[in-house]
Each structure stands twice: as C-alpha cells, then as structure tokens.
Amino acid sequence: MEHSYDLVVVGAGTAGIPCAAEAALGGARVLLVEKDHQIGGTLHISGGHMAAAGTRRQAERGIADSVEAHLTDIRRISAGTARDDLVRITAENAAETVDWLDDRGFRFASETPRIIYGHEPYATARTYYGVDEAVSILEVFERLLDEAVATGRLDLWKNSPVIGLTPGEDGGVGGVTVLRGGAEDVEVRARHVVLATGGFAADPELFLELEGAPLVSAAHPTSTGDGIHLARELGAAVAGTGSFLPTFGGLPHPTSPGRANWSDRQLLIAAERPPVEIYVDKHGRRWVAEDELSIDDKERALTRIDDMTFWTVFDDAMVESTRSGRPLVVGWTPEDLRARADQRTGVHSAGTLEELAAKAGIDPAGLVATAARYNEAVAAGEDTDFGRTHLPLPLARPPFYAIRNHAISLVTFAGLDIDSDFRVRRTDGSSMRNLYAIGEVIGAAATCGQSFCSGMLVTPAITFGRLLGRRLAAG
Ligand SMILES: Cc1cc2nc3c(=O)[nH]c(=O)nc-3n(C[C@H](O)[C@H](O)[C@H](O)COP(=O)(O)OP(=O)(O)OC[C@H]3O[C@@H](n4cnc5c(N)ncnc54)[C@H](O)[C@@H]3O)c2cc1C
C-alpha cells in the first residue's frame, strides 16, 4: 500500500501537534508520526511556562507590555546571543498563541501572568502556565488533535519511530521511512517533512559531542536527538554548539544514575528562599555567594567547579529555621528531610562535620576549615570571601547535613540550523527546499542564546508549529 501525504510531521509533542493540526484544519493531508506509545513528548514533564507580551490576559489585569519590551528583555538576559530573527517571530506572534490557547479553554494558573525568578527575571509580568503546568497545554492539544482527525485529513501513527529520511528531487526530501508499530518498515512519500523530535538531553553520547559537558539529565526520555541524526544524514548543519548552560542544582535520581529528579529538587533560588546553608565543592570549599540573586551568575559559576557537583551543607538549627518559610527541598518538611537523610541517594547526615564529609565524599579537612571560616563571617556579620550578606546562623548544632547537587540538563542548546522560514540549512548555509525543523530540535540557543529566558522554548515551539502548519496548508 502506498502512503502519500502533503505533509509528514515527525514527533507529536509541543511543536509537532499544533503544526500537524493547523495544517490539517487548513486543508492539507497530514501524517503525524510519534515514536512513543503516547502523544505529548516533553509536555508530560515540562513546567510549560510561556512568555508573551500584549495578551488579552495582561490587558484584563492592567499590565502594560509590548513586543519591543519583550525583545529588549531577551536581548538583555541573553546578552544578544540568541537568533534575532527567530526571537522576533516568537515575540510578534506569542500573544496570539496565548490568546488562542485561552480561546480553546486553556486552564491558566490564576497567578499568571507573573514574573518568574527561576531564570533571570523579565522586567514585566509576562509568563503564563497552566494549573497542571504543561499538561494543561496537552489537554488543549488533545482536543485540537481530535478535531483535526475528525476532518479525515490527519492520520496519527503512535509507536512508530521515523528511522530515515528519503532524499528527494532538487536536494530536498522525498519522504520518510517509518518503523510502523515498531514492527514493519513503511515508506511514506511527502511534499514536506517537518522534524519536531525534541532535544537530546536524554542521549549522553550526543550530549557530549554537541554540548561538550557531562550529562545529568532531567529531560523526557524520548529526547534522544533523532531529528539531528536524521537530518545530518542529508548534510544538515548544527548550530548553537558552545552555548551549554546547566540548570542550577538537582538532587540525584534515587534509582537511575545519570538522571536527576526535577520534582525533588532543592529550592536554590535566593529570591525565593534566602539560603541558610553553604555550598561546597568536593574539596569542601565554598565557591559562590549562596545568596547571589542572579541565577544566571550561579549557573555560570557552577560550570567552573569540579564535576559540576556541589553539596549544600547545613545543621539542624538551619533545618528547623525553614519550618515557617519555604523548604530546603521542594515538598519536604523538616521531618521528611531528617527521615530521608542516609536513606535517599545523595542525602547525608552525621554528628560531626568530619563524619559528614567522609560519608558524602567531601574532603573532611576542607569542610571543617570552611565551616570555621563561615562561622567567623556569621559572627562578624560580614563575608569577606564571597560578599554574602544573608548570614542568619552559624554551622554549629548537630546533626549536620549534606545534600549532593549536580548541574542538570532539562534542555539542549545545540540543534539543527534553520532559516527564518524554518527550513533546515546545510553545512554550506543553503536551505533544504522542503525539510523543516521546529521545537527543541533547533536548539535552545536559537531562541535563548547562551542563557535561559523564561518561556522561550515552549512559546516558540507552539508558535512556530502553528505558523508553519498554516503556511504549509496554504502552499
Ligand atoms: C522538566 C522540564 C521543564 C521545562 N520547563 C519549561 C518551561 O517552563 N518553559 C519552557 O519554555 N521550556 C521548558 N522546558 C523545555 C520545553 O518544555 C521543551 O523544550 C519543549 O517542550 C520541547 O518541545 P518539542 O516539541 O521540541 O519536543 P517534545 O515535546 O519532546 O516532542 C518531541 C516528540 O517527538 C517524538 N519523537 C522523537 N523522535 C522521534 C522519531 N524518530 N520518530 C517519531 N517521533 C519521534 C518524541 O517521542 C516526542 O513525543 C522544560 C523542559 C523540561 C524537561
């Protein structure tokens, strides 16, 4: 049986679903191919934060904002390292994306739009997310897909990885090879192919090659860089290498080495929880002012320490002091923390600092010396080593605790090079006629540069998906 479509979209996730649905609703015959048993990709675990200036929701709340103000913020946060053309397309169309979700029944978290401090903050409240984070986006997408399937113009194949791109005429692509149902190879012809396969922060080998850093992953397991492998076979170029930046701190996963558990993470953003603890490297040395407000500065400092690994060290009085405020670990009460010490991977406690260091894998002499010097700083009310100003308690009351944290990766910065029409570019800079890439497969560096800009992955993924789907349906 011959399979032929106007458009094949590879990957039913954040970017792929809106692209395929808009194209089918616009009149195109579309195949949406998904390797997983379910649709949604990273939407199952993402925070789903989106950023948009000029939405109805902002207007209703009296928040003055503009596309130019959003662009100014992104240029400031990324120090001008993002792709200006792609950032502008996102910013100019983001409000329409958010209003469209609103029209389709998106369940906004009531506090949004707001300023988010998990990344360098924008100057204006323009970040939105759902009551169930990105799952709220998926809810809208499921209804949208049903609508598109009901037109009879959209086929969805699950459990069906695309394993090859077929070269076509004029240096373009002729279609795809799909391992349909994981069982049989099927050739599908297509006028256009869109790669929306996500990033590669779940593939340590590709991560080392393109990001050049050790991987502790909190990405969705399907993020294995398939689109990059597929397009490189046809001579596609990769952009954004050298932009790697980790997310600041994550507890080791309790059972899977090399992974971090994003839901169990320490609250390390000083604007959200002024730190009681100190951070030390494996030599027991402090390496940053723990109360530094710029999360970007902390993320960059983390890339400079051994193994990008550190321990938060605190005593029992510090644990107790968090009882009335925000917790040391998301969702953990002081009792949870005490109970999980020496039970959970990377969480240690001991009666003395020497014992604690030996258990955790920190140099004991280094930690003891650091604690003594820190306690002097607390007594003097001045930290001459790092300039920390929040010095509430000395490290004095046993038991002492240490929690291991890694630089973790939720996303990848390198990705397929594309032009402003989302066409994949070859290594000589020329664009492939009918092969497109959207979503994280183009790399976070395209829209965030070497930084994290709130919402600047989910927003472009959905926005580019909708724009491209509509354009391909029309042409
Ligand atoms: C924990 C976490 C929190 C995050 N929070 C935010 C946030 O708040 N805001 C923000 O902007 N960004 C955030 N991000 C990043 C953002 O969520 C992702 O960059 C974005 O969702 C990726 O969308 P995508 O469409 O490119 O990939 P995905 O949504 O992952 O979709 C890709 C799909 O392609 C499928 N696929 C892959 N290979 C093949 C193949 N060979 N054949 C067929 N199908 C294939 C996959 O199975 C998957 O379903 C977060 C990421 C993580 C991990």
Ligand as a Chemical Component Dictionary entry (heavy atoms), coordinates in Angstrom:
data_LIG
# 
_chem_comp.id                   LIG 
_chem_comp.type                 NON-POLYMER 
_chem_comp.pdbx_formal_charge   0 
_chem_comp.three_letter_code    LIG 
# 
loop_
_chem_comp_atom.comp_id 
_chem_comp_atom.atom_id 
_chem_comp_atom.alt_atom_id 
_chem_comp_atom.type_symbol 
_chem_comp_atom.charge 
_chem_comp_atom.model_Cartn_x 
_chem_comp_atom.model_Cartn_y 
_chem_comp_atom.model_Cartn_z 
_chem_comp_atom.pdbx_ordinal 
LIG C1  C1  C 0 11.394 19.424 33.390 1  
LIG C2  C2  C 0 11.346 20.416 32.249 2  
LIG C3  C3  C 0 10.759 21.662 32.474 3  
LIG C4  C4  C 0 10.722 22.587 31.415 4  
LIG N1  N1  N 0 10.094 23.762 31.628 5  
LIG C5  C5  C 0 10.000 24.657 30.608 6  
LIG C6  C6  C 0 9.264  25.838 30.763 7  
LIG O1  O1  O 0 8.649  26.077 31.803 8  
LIG N2  N2  N 0 9.215  26.725 29.710 9  
LIG C7  C7  C 0 9.875  26.492 28.520 10 
LIG O2  O2  O 0 9.808  27.324 27.613 11 
LIG N3  N3  N 0 10.560 25.339 28.343 12 
LIG C8  C8  C 0 10.604 24.425 29.338 13 
LIG N4  N4  N 0 11.248 23.238 29.137 14 
LIG C9  C9  C 0 11.672 22.923 27.769 15 
LIG C10 C10 C 0 10.474 22.662 26.860 16 
LIG O3  O3  O 0 9.447  22.001 27.592 17 
LIG C11 C11 C 0 10.884 21.829 25.659 18 
LIG O4  O4  O 0 11.963 22.451 25.000 19 
LIG C12 C12 C 0 9.749  21.666 24.664 20 
LIG O5  O5  O 0 8.597  21.157 25.316 21 
LIG C13 C13 C 0 10.188 20.704 23.568 22 
LIG O6  O6  O 0 9.167  20.624 22.612 23 
LIG P1  P1  P 0 9.414  19.741 21.304 24 
LIG O7  O7  O 0 8.146  19.731 20.545 25 
LIG O8  O8  O 0 10.631 20.214 20.620 26 
LIG O9  O9  O 0 9.749  18.294 21.867 27 
LIG P2  P2  P 0 8.794  17.278 22.631 28 
LIG O10 O10 O 0 7.645  17.972 23.250 29 
LIG O11 O11 O 0 9.654  16.445 23.470 30 
LIG O12 O12 O 0 8.193  16.401 21.449 31 
LIG C14 C14 C 0 9.029  15.621 20.628 32 
LIG C15 C15 C 0 8.241  14.379 20.226 33 
LIG O13 O13 O 0 8.926  13.746 19.148 34 
LIG C16 C16 C 0 8.892  12.345 19.352 35 
LIG N5  N5  N 0 9.987  11.734 18.576 36 
LIG C17 C17 C 0 11.311 11.851 18.809 37 
LIG N6  N6  N 0 11.998 11.162 17.883 38 
LIG C18 C18 C 0 11.094 10.608 17.048 39 
LIG C19 C19 C 0 11.185 9.764  15.908 40 
LIG N7  N7  N 0 12.366 9.328  15.426 41 
LIG N8  N8  N 0 10.040 9.375  15.291 42 
LIG C20 C20 C 0 8.822  9.758  15.767 43 
LIG N9  N9  N 0 8.680  10.536 16.861 44 
LIG C21 C21 C 0 9.802  10.969 17.489 45 
LIG C22 C22 C 0 9.045  12.215 20.842 46 
LIG O14 O14 O 0 8.643  10.945 21.299 47 
LIG C23 C23 C 0 8.159  13.354 21.344 48 
LIG O15 O15 O 0 6.819  12.954 21.528 49 
LIG C24 C24 C 0 11.304 22.278 30.153 50 
LIG C25 C25 C 0 11.885 21.040 29.951 51 
LIG C26 C26 C 0 11.897 20.098 30.981 52 
LIG C27 C27 C 0 12.497 18.754 30.732 53 
# 
loop_
_chem_comp_bond.comp_id 
_chem_comp_bond.atom_id_1 
_chem_comp_bond.atom_id_2 
_chem_comp_bond.value_order 
_chem_comp_bond.pdbx_ordinal 
LIG C1  C2  SING 1  
LIG C2  C3  SING 2  
LIG C2  C26 DOUB 3  
LIG C3  C4  DOUB 4  
LIG C4  N1  SING 5  
LIG C4  C24 SING 6  
LIG N1  C5  DOUB 7  
LIG C5  C6  SING 8  
LIG C5  C8  SING 9  
LIG C6  O1  DOUB 10 
LIG C6  N2  SING 11 
LIG N2  C7  SING 12 
LIG C7  O2  DOUB 13 
LIG C7  N3  SING 14 
LIG N3  C8  DOUB 15 
LIG C8  N4  SING 16 
LIG N4  C9  SING 17 
LIG N4  C24 SING 18 
LIG C9  C10 SING 19 
LIG C10 O3  SING 20 
LIG C10 C11 SING 21 
LIG C11 O4  SING 22 
LIG C11 C12 SING 23 
LIG C12 O5  SING 24 
LIG C12 C13 SING 25 
LIG C13 O6  SING 26 
LIG O6  P1  SING 27 
LIG P1  O7  DOUB 28 
LIG P1  O8  SING 29 
LIG P1  O9  SING 30 
LIG O9  P2  SING 31 
LIG P2  O10 DOUB 32 
LIG P2  O11 SING 33 
LIG P2  O12 SING 34 
LIG O12 C14 SING 35 
LIG C14 C15 SING 36 
LIG C15 O13 SING 37 
LIG C15 C23 SING 38 
LIG O13 C16 SING 39 
LIG C16 N5  SING 40 
LIG C16 C22 SING 41 
LIG N5  C17 SING 42 
LIG N5  C21 SING 43 
LIG C17 N6  DOUB 44 
LIG N6  C18 SING 45 
LIG C18 C19 SING 46 
LIG C18 C21 DOUB 47 
LIG C19 N7  SING 48 
LIG C19 N8  DOUB 49 
LIG N8  C20 SING 50 
LIG C20 N9  DOUB 51 
LIG N9  C21 SING 52 
LIG C22 O14 SING 53 
LIG C22 C23 SING 54 
LIG C23 O15 SING 55 
LIG C24 C25 DOUB 56 
LIG C25 C26 SING 57 
LIG C26 C27 SING 58 
# 
